[in-house]
């Protein structure tokens, strides 16, 4: 793997996780105000996806 790809890998994962967390929080707000059960139910998988991106291990090519 290219050295530049390894430098970008972790910040990209954290950026995607932050975007997913922002979307999940938006769904929670919509869920609380408009459709409580559906909004909260839809936000749970988004929180799980954000956690998966946030805690994903680095690829084997980028480890020291």
C-alpha positions as CSV (number, residue, x, y, z in Angstrom):
1,X,0.0,0.0,0.0
2,X,1.2,3.5,-0.7
3,X,2.5,5.6,2.2
4,X,0.1,8.4,1.4
5,X,-2.8,6.0,1.6
6,X,-1.7,5.0,5.1
7,X,-1.6,8.6,6.2
8,X,-5.1,9.2,5.0
9,X,-6.7,6.0,6.3
10,X,-7.2,6.8,10.0
11,X,-8.4,10.5,9.6
12,X,-10.8,9.3,6.9
13,X,-12.3,6.7,9.2
14,X,-12.6,9.3,12.0
15,X,-14.2,11.7,9.6
16,X,-16.8,9.2,8.4
17,X,-17.5,8.3,12.0
18,X,-18.0,11.9,12.9
19,X,-20.4,12.5,10.0
20,X,-22.4,9.4,11.0
21,X,-22.6,10.5,14.6
22,X,-23.8,13.9,13.4
23,X,-26.5,12.2,11.3
24,X,-27.5,9.9,14.2
25,X,-27.9,12.9,16.5
26,X,-30.0,14.6,13.8
27,X,-32.2,11.5,13.7
28,X,-32.5,11.5,17.5
29,X,-33.6,15.2,17.4
30,X,-36.1,14.5,14.7
31,X,-37.3,11.4,16.5
32,X,-37.9,13.2,19.8
33,X,-39.8,16.1,18.1
34,X,-41.7,14.5,15.2
35,X,-41.9,10.7,15.2
36,X,-40.4,9.4,18.5
37,X,-40.4,5.7,17.9
38,X,-39.4,5.7,14.2
39,X,-36.6,8.4,14.6
40,X,-35.0,6.7,17.5
41,X,-35.3,3.3,15.8
42,X,-33.6,4.6,12.6
43,X,-30.8,6.3,14.6
44,X,-29.6,3.1,16.3
45,X,-28.1,1.5,13.2
46,X,-26.4,4.8,12.4
47,X,-24.8,4.9,15.8
48,X,-23.6,1.3,15.3
49,X,-22.1,2.2,11.9
50,X,-20.4,5.2,13.5
51,X,-18.9,3.0,16.2
52,X,-17.7,0.5,13.6
53,X,-15.9,3.2,11.7
54,X,-14.5,4.8,14.8
55,X,-13.1,1.6,16.3
56,X,-12.1,-0.1,13.1
57,X,-8.6,-1.5,13.1
58,X,-6.0,-0.2,10.7
59,X,-5.2,-2.3,7.7
60,X,-2.2,-4.8,8.0
61,X,-0.3,-2.9,5.3
62,X,-0.2,0.3,7.4
63,X,0.9,-1.2,10.7
64,X,4.5,-0.7,11.7
